[in-house]
């Protein structure tokens, strides 16, 4: 079990890892070894995620989420397969952790009387400046 928060954890069997050849650092090994990891997590069918967390995770995932509801995370910045694997898993955990945070509801506020008066005063002054700039017809 991979622990996300105190109450939420996901099973390792829900995560699928594929190792592919990475671009970037690695010298001669970059052509021989599959050090990059492609981590897949099925958000749409995961039994571990509550519905509200699932909905927020879909929003947070953005283009990393396929049409089937599968989240794909690619990690290839390190030369070691194990380090890339750990990094991809940590990024998944962090993304799910961010999805568990419920957004605070917005409370609509009204402008104060002082701010209304300042706004109207500014509009009046600006109107006066524009009025003074107008050309006066000669009588």
N, C-alpha and C positions, 0 to 999 in steps of 0.2 A: 504494500500500500504506500502510495506517495501522499504525504501529508501536505495539504494546502493551507488550511487553517485548523483551529482547534476542533471544529465541527465537521470540516469537509476534507475528504481524502478520496483519491481515485486509485483504481486498481491498475497495476503495471500492465495487465493484459489488454487494457483499453488503448494502450499506446503501441503504435507500430513504428519500428525504426528501419530505415533502409540506408545502407552506406554506399556512397557514390564517390567518384573521383572529384577532387576539389580543384578549383583554380586557385592561384595565389601561392603562398609560401610552401616550401617543401622540397625544393631542389629537384634532384632526380626522382625522389619518391613520389612527386606529384603525378608522374606518368605511370607509376606502378601500383600504388596503394590507394584504396578507397577510404580516405580519411574524413570526407564530409558526411554529415548525417542529415537525413531528411526524416523528421519526426512527424507522424500523423496521429491526430486525435479526433475521433468522431464526436463532435459536439452535439450533433442532432440526435444521436442514438445512445449517448452515454447515460447509464442508469445512476451514476454518481452525482450528477449535477441537478440541483433544484431548478425549477422552471425560470425563476427570476434571474438566477446567476447565468443560466443558459442564454437568456435573451440579452443580457448585458454583454456576455462574452461574444455573441454574434456581432454586436455593434462594435466592440473593441477590436475584434480580429480584422475587420475590414477586408482587404483583398487577399489576405492569407487564408481566408475561408472559401472553399470551393462551393459550387452550386449544390452539391450533395450534403453540405454541412460538415465537411472534414477540414479541420484546421491543420495546415502544413507549416512547419517551422524548419528552416534550413540553417545549419551552422557549419561554416567551413573556414573560420578565421584562424584556427590553430592547426599545427602539424600533426597533432595526436588525435586519433580516433576517439579515444576515451575523453579527452578534454572537450572536443566538439560535442560529443554525446551529452556530457554534463552541462555544457552551456545551453544546448537546445532544451534539455529538460528544465533547467532553471528558468529559461525564458517562458516556457509553457506554464510553469508553476506561478511565475510572477504575473502573467497575463490573467490566469484564472483568479489569482488573489485580488487583482485590481477589479475583476468582475464581481467579486463578492461584496464589495463596498457599495452600499445603497446610497444613491444620490439624495442629498437633502432637498426636500420640496421647496420650491421658490414661494416666498410669501410676497404677494404684490404689495407694493408700498405706494404712497401718494406723495407728491412733492409738498414740501413745507410751504407755509405762507410766505416766509422770507425769500425762498428761492423763486416763487412765483412773482413776487414784487420785483426782485432783481432782474428777472428775465424781461418783465414788461418795461422796466426802467431802461434797460439796455436797448430794447426795441424802439422806445420813444426817442432816445438820444440818437440812434442810428437814423431814424426817420427825419429828425431835425437836421442832421448833417446833410442828408440827401436833398432836403428841401432847400437848404441854403446854397447848394451847388447848382440849382436849376437857374437857367438863364431867365432874366426878367424881361418881358417885352417893354420896349421903350414907349412911353405915353406921349 
